[in-house]
């Protein structure tokens, strides 16, 4: 994951931005907990698995948006089912790299 997003009611966008920036600062200073890492892996696994099932029902505009996002992010365009397989094959437990 290489992005952070926040959402808020239009009048509260500054508050949402402040909360988002504080979270980025916390991640930078302390990293993630094992629980947060496991939650992120579970979320990714669920997302990839759901997308893999839906792959044949997506419209061409959705595929084009995904291709453009991948190119824009310098990512590889890979089928969601392939991403799910790679994630499931990753060695467990997932390790956190301690900060020096």
Protein Blocks (a to p, Z undefined) as FASTA:
>chain_A
ZZdcddddfklmmmmmmmmmmmmmmmmmnopafklmmmmmmmmmmmmmmmmmmmmmpcfk
lmmmmmmmmmmnopacddfklmmmmmmmpccdddddddZZ
